[in-house]
Amino acid sequence: MWSILTTTKRDKKMKTKTAALAALLCIGTLGNAHAQSAGDFLIGGGWQDNGGASAAAVQLTYFATDHIAGEVSIATPSNVAYTGGSGLLSGQDVGTGKLLTSSVSAKFFFGNADWPVRPFVGIGMTINTPTSTHYAGGLGSSTASVKTGVGPLFSVGANWNATAHLFATASIAYSPRPTMGSINTPTTTETKTTFIKLRQSDYLAYVGIGYRF
């Protein structure tokens, strides 16, 4: 009888250990399924906004290691406004237009590759290319020109890996608006130059979803 009871207890313990091991293996499998690791390529799409200038955007990301990734982002042209940054027209609205914003950055992802949520920080640059410009009336004999502006980019955010391939991402970036051009205003003695700045916010928010290959 004692032998039977001992065998039964051992069987129960064995079944408990087996179940626990199976659970651990299952958790490990789920973690690996959510991994974003070296060699992975991500493509995503979403919406970005920087204080009124909203646009759809596409992001392409490649993981060089489990923690370091390079990213290229391209947005559709958005409506923007230009203001005088200095000189005779400082602070005044000088025109409107459409701007194509793209960026290149390097990101560092915290945590292990199998974490379902991966916080990150990034650093890079934005490239702001005007696609159309309309200058405000009242510039008189002034001549204006808007050109492509390049500025630094600093970002923080996180990826949430919903499945083995699908993920969601959200981030906020700080990118000081670059000088976009100048306005030259002739006076009786000399020509005054006013630098043109973007009127939009220096902060850029982004939310989107994507697919991991």
C-alpha positions in Angstrom: 0.0 0.0 0.0 2.8 2.4 1.0 4.5 1.6 -2.3 1.4 2.5 -4.2 0.9 5.8 -2.4 4.6 6.7 -2.9 4.3 6.0 -6.6 1.1 8.1 -6.9 2.8 11.1 -5.2 5.8 10.7 -7.4 3.5 10.6 -10.5 1.7 13.8 -9.3 5.0 15.6 -8.7 6.3 14.5 -12.2 3.1 15.7 -13.8 3.4 19.1 -12.0 7.1 19.5 -13.1 6.2 18.5 -16.6 3.4 21.0 -16.7 5.6 23.7 -15.3 8.3 22.9 -17.9 5.8 23.0 -20.7 4.6 26.4 -19.5 8.1 27.8 -19.4 8.8 26.5 -22.9 5.5 28.1 -24.1 6.5 31.4 -22.6 9.9 31.2 -24.1 8.4 30.4 -27.5 6.1 33.4 -27.3 9.0 35.6 -26.4 11.1 34.4 -29.3 8.1 34.9 -31.6 7.9 38.5 -30.7 11.6 39.1 -31.2 13.1 42.0 -33.1 16.7 41.0 -33.5 19.8 41.3 -35.7 19.0 41.0 -39.4 15.3 41.8 -39.1 13.8 44.3 -41.6 10.7 46.3 -40.6 8.3 48.3 -42.8 5.7 50.5 -41.2 3.2 53.2 -42.0 1.4 55.7 -39.9 0.6 59.3 -39.2 2.9 62.1 -38.0 2.0 65.6 -36.7 4.1 68.6 -35.6 1.6 71.1 -34.4 -0.8 71.3 -37.3 1.3 70.0 -40.2 0.1 66.4 -40.4 1.1 63.8 -43.0 1.1 60.1 -43.7 4.6 58.5 -43.3 6.4 55.3 -44.2 9.3 54.0 -42.1 11.9 51.4 -43.2 14.0 50.0 -40.3 16.9 47.5 -40.4 18.3 45.9 -37.2 22.1 45.7 -37.5 22.3 44.1 -34.0 19.7 43.1 -31.4 19.9 46.7 -30.1 21.0 49.0 -32.9 18.9 49.8 -35.9 19.0 52.2 -38.8 15.8 53.9 -40.0 14.6 56.0 -43.0 11.3 57.8 -42.8 9.5 59.5 -45.7 6.3 61.6 -45.3 3.8 62.9 -47.8 3.9 66.7 -48.4 2.2 68.7 -45.7 0.9 72.2 -45.5 3.3 74.6 -43.7 3.7 78.3 -43.0 6.9 80.4 -43.1 7.8 83.3 -40.8 10.6 85.8 -40.7 13.3 84.7 -38.4 15.3 87.9 -38.2 15.6 91.3 -39.8 12.9 93.7 -41.0 10.3 90.9 -41.3 11.1 89.1 -38.0 8.1 87.3 -36.6 5.9 88.1 -39.6 4.2 85.6 -41.8 6.0 85.6 -45.1 4.4 82.7 -47.0 2.9 79.2 -47.1 3.5 76.1 -49.0 3.9 72.3 -49.0 6.9 70.6 -47.5 8.2 67.0 -47.9 9.8 65.9 -44.7 12.1 62.8 -44.6 14.6 61.7 -41.9 17.5 59.3 -41.4 18.3 58.1 -37.9 20.1 55.5 -35.8 18.1 54.0 -32.9 19.1 52.1 -29.8 16.5 49.6 -28.5 16.6 48.7 -24.8 15.9 45.3 -23.3 16.3 41.8 -24.8 15.3 41.0 -28.4 12.4 38.9 -27.2 10.8 41.7 -25.1 7.2 42.3 -26.3 7.7 46.1 -25.7 11.0 47.6 -26.8 11.7 51.2 -25.7 14.2 53.2 -27.9 16.1 56.4 -28.3 17.2 57.8 -31.6 19.4 60.4 -33.2 19.7 61.6 -36.8 18.7 64.4 -39.1 15.6 65.7 -40.9 15.6 66.8 -44.5 12.8 69.4 -45.3 12.2 69.8 -49.0 9.7 72.5 -50.3 7.5 71.2 -53.1 5.5 74.5 -53.6 5.8 78.0 -52.0 3.4 81.0 -52.1 4.8 84.2 -50.7 2.7 86.6 -48.8 1.5 89.9 -50.4 3.1 93.1 -49.3 6.7 92.1 -49.8 7.1 95.1 -52.1 10.4 95.0 -54.0 11.7 92.2 -51.8 12.9 89.0 -53.4 12.4 85.7 -51.6 13.7 82.1 -52.0 13.0 78.9 -50.0 15.4 76.0 -50.2 15.8 72.6 -48.6 16.6 72.7 -44.9 18.5 70.1 -42.8 18.2 69.9 -39.0 19.1 67.5 -36.2 16.6 64.9 -34.8 16.3 63.4 -31.4 13.6 60.8 -30.6 12.2 58.6 -27.9 9.5 55.9 -28.3 8.7 52.2 -28.1 7.7 49.3 -30.3 5.0 46.9 -29.2 5.3 43.5 -30.8 1.8 42.1 -31.1 2.7 38.9 -33.0 5.7 37.3 -34.6 5.4 39.8 -37.4 3.0 42.6 -36.6 4.0 45.5 -34.4 2.8 49.0 -33.3 5.0 52.0 -32.7 4.8 55.4 -31.1 7.4 58.1 -30.7 8.0 61.8 -30.2 10.9 63.6 -31.7 12.6 67.0 -31.2 13.9 68.6 -34.4 14.7 72.4 -34.3 13.2 74.0 -37.4 16.0 74.8 -39.8 16.5 78.0 -41.8 14.6 77.5 -45.1 15.7 80.5 -47.1 15.9 84.3 -47.1 14.1 87.5 -48.1 16.2 90.3 -49.5 14.7 93.8 -49.0 16.4 96.8 -50.7 16.5 100.1 -48.7 17.9 103.5 -49.7 21.3 102.5 -48.3 21.6 98.7 -48.4 19.8 95.4 -48.8 18.4 93.9 -45.7 18.2 90.1 -45.4 15.5 88.3 -43.4 16.0 84.5 -42.8 13.0 82.3 -43.4 11.9 79.8 -40.7 9.2 77.2 -40.5 6.4 78.3 -38.2 5.5 74.7 -37.1 6.4 73.1 -33.8 9.9 71.7 -33.1 8.2 68.5 -31.8 7.1 65.7 -34.1 4.7 62.9 -32.9 4.3 59.6 -34.8 2.0 56.6 -34.4 1.9 53.6 -36.7 1.8 49.9 -37.4 4.2 47.7 -39.3 5.4 44.3 -40.4 8.6 42.5 -39.5 10.3 40.3 -42.1 
